[in-house]
Amino acid sequence: MKYRSEKERRFDEIYNNYANDVYRVCLYFTRDKAEAQKIAEQTFIEFYDEFEEINPEYWSAHLICKARDLAKFNPRRRITK
């Protein structure tokens, strides 16, 4: 794959490393595959603008926390008892 910038290459690597974990967190909270996918995508969209400012040691934690927060506070979230 040809990248336009080093930032894109690094982000692609991050995505490949963490996409499954982020999706699983989203699925845990939404219990809906389509909604979990949308929230996982939103997580990475938001992360793209800020990842260069975050210490790489904390990328995983940052992504998981962001995914959790987006999923938990999703207005479409189903409340289950």
Beta strands, then each sheet from edge to edge (+ up, - down):
end
